[in-house]
Amino acid sequence: VIRSHQPKLAGGAEEQVDSFLAMMRGRRTHLPGGHALTLRDGEPISACLCFDSPGGIGMLVLPALGSSAGDEAALSDALRCVVQAGRARGLALLQAILEADDAQTGRLLSQLGFRHLAKLLYMERPCSGAMMRTASDGRTRWYVYTERHHQEFIRTIAATYQGSLDCPGLTGLREMEEIIESHKATGEHDPALWFLAVKQGQPVGVLLLASVSWQSAVEIVYMGVVADQRGKGLGTVLLSKAVEVAGGAGAKCLILAVDAENAPALRIYQRAGFNVVAERHAWMHPLREPAGERRGFST
């Protein structure tokens, strides 16, 4: 039986849930987009929550699986219900982020039509400390995001996807406007923290930042360089700008998530002083047919 259920939480769990919900509201996430509870003899035995995030993404929250086959069967029932409901609500895709050692849930997701998107490396760097190159080297001009520059940002972001190694499995799943909305929903959006990098009058890259006040951090939501400008040191310039802005905002550290297979980006981050602090696996379930070069990932 799959139905909505809101049991009383014990042992201080309500405070933890309240904190989690506050974080999700900060992402302008709808609470909840959909949820399913599997019951046996009237008692809950498994559950799955889906939080609808701007940009057509449903973010799944899953329970830890036990050792019995019944646990997997119960979660499978709940997931099938959530997938069906997400498609009915017009979502583009569902995402689940699993701990690095959670192979059991990964196998279950695979059986239900989910795809392994990427091994994600979560990295951070203190805002103190100099970079190899300053952001104000005089060769790059910076334009902040405004409605006037909206289309230029979209065109440049789309151009950075050409040949990108960052979560290529997302290609074609969403419209560019949806991707922009998804980026805006990450952290505490401030258009003054979105930058278009221009050289000789031509856009060459983008740097999208967001404050994460509960971590005293600034997050690199997205950073990309257009294809014909790669290998020229622009990635370091973008990172230097990020460190400069984050430090000016009073943040203690700069944080990001990167696809572990994106070796060029990983090398740049490591040279810039970023260290890996966590590893997780991203899974997704597309709910639409791919159409064109559309992509984007929410962390």
Steps between C-alpha positions, in 0.01 A plus 500: 500500500645839403360803677591828665598470864639743759594310816625667816881508505695414813844544651559858383442402137243776455769765556722332240213490253419867567863589425492295179174661388643847566793418274266375228286814523819698446524321165142610418408132502134400516429300816420229421460445128400141553545226753412135534470277804487123483280343768468142621203418721451872550858560617758700298792290378661729239472850358632726227482881486525708184563873528419692182776751429481784244622390160303176471700290747359272768750442783452164672558429867531126565522291817792275584432147382509204735626152421166336417349462154180644644673834560600523134155397379333761719730779380453385140125542536543850642747600226275377220221714641723808523630452143145478367391806698805701390427429135138605552620831652709570189844467659799457269687259724543358849832510683631297792835559671637192678790457740812360336463159668125454437525241223177328610277799429691564178418150374134550587485833317660339194234227499231770500635683196726754669836577340828554682584858408832563671724451796502846653796642688409771748790743537577809702771762535556766769430852376835609643812448293607632161437345161758451228341782303291796610144544376572863413778430250357757258439251222154387607192719536218392729127560455254411774167338423206727418187442294671700228780241485272197550523370143877554490538289812281227348696496174834489680394227743375294205833557322692372804315167474663417166744217567460536876593204723276617785205258539450445123210264574282806564529621141165558336277453804399859576445837332757772563244712684441207737873469560523870588211462746674201656823695544308789656351257754843389625605672821388859557477647152642847448531617137802709603687170551447379143777604262553493125869503403576696182824531304545722195127560496407131492351293788747227593363356823252519785532487877182449703539536878255482790526562872442204732464682830440193716849381399660847502595419142461609141420224250616479141163408354638479147825595330560449131735604220398506134666228294746711297634671815590186695862433584585872519486546876152648511385241753757635746382856433140398574603325822705801607193716450297256710753514786509879483121533511454239773763664718339839447166356610651384828474129421735258671528264206412438137321173420409305185409159364667350192460185292794275592544416129554866413879478526583845351272680746624288789862592423413871497319475834784309662760751377282777641513345847169312512486177700249215480286486816234247393405260220149404393326340204236680295217301342226629273179384337406697184127564475501657153635409160833676424468790257799707389807610688346579840657418830594613853557343842365600854718429817 
